[in-house]
Amino acid sequence: MAPLFLCFLVFNVLSQTQAVSVKRQATLFNQAVAVGNLTTTVVDEASGLAASRRHPGILYTHNDSGDGPKIYALNASDASLVATFTVVAAVNHDWEDIAVGPCDEGGNCIYIGDFGVGHDGQSAKTIYRVKEPATLVDQILDLDSFLKFDWSSTEGQTLLVDNDGEVYVVTNVLGGRAKMYILPYFAWGEPERTYVHSTSSVHLPLHTSHHDPVGGDISPNGEDLLIKAKHHVYYWHVPDRDYFRAMSNPPTELPYHQERLGESICWDVTGDKYYTLSEGRFATLYSYSRKVPDSITVVG
Ligand SMILES: [Ca+2]
């Protein structure tokens, strides 16, 4: 085979490979659709978002510092407030994110990450866990358990919980190089703080010019991970559910409608779409649906 022809062939194959890759990334999810606006004024600084497993079509959110220990259940189809849960024996020092995952003894639990820096300059560095209630009415929820930790970082804004109930917290860092920590399971219920060493962490391959990331979520089947930065949504497909190893790969950027103060992101219960919600009164809930495979145009 003539060398010139071989060069042309290799170049052509590489070009096609790149075209396929770029096209697939660009067509993975649809652009934002406005689902509806918050109609209640009690949610005015939405700081986290998570899909209920027990009540499909319901999203949980919360305010950051300044509110009580309250979880708000929203209708995912119109952003209306359905119910308010108050968590006994918890404090909202600066709740930064929320997730849903398994309880210790089966069933589904809501996890709340209180690890922001409050107005007093302090961070509670505590994860709260409550069982998902059976009914969607205003009620008080007992604390299922708590996890108090310490670390060398100042704050985090991202809480991730996987199918096994493993809890990951991501630091919030200016200029990139944030770190994902896994919190030790034995720390649940311990009255003393458990120090989490850097050996239990991995750097995120993100370099932004803001304090990032600001939120994230693991899909219900555990195979998809979202991390939200101030101006971008990043995605990893993690079929082996090894989220630490996934951080050695660059993410795919997904569609994001820029919000004024958007910190909240979650998958829906099926993993076929994700949602974002901004801080602020009457904020808009946006959804981004996964394109069906047949609609993906393979170039080349
Ligand atoms: Ca937050």
Boltz pocket constraint, residues with backbone or C-beta under 6 A from the ligand:
constraints:
  - pocket:
      binder: B
      contacts: [[A, 46], [A, 47], [A, 48], [A, 64], [A, 95], [A, 96], [A, 97], [A, 157], [A, 214], [A, 215], [A, 263], [A, 264]]
      max_distance: 6.0
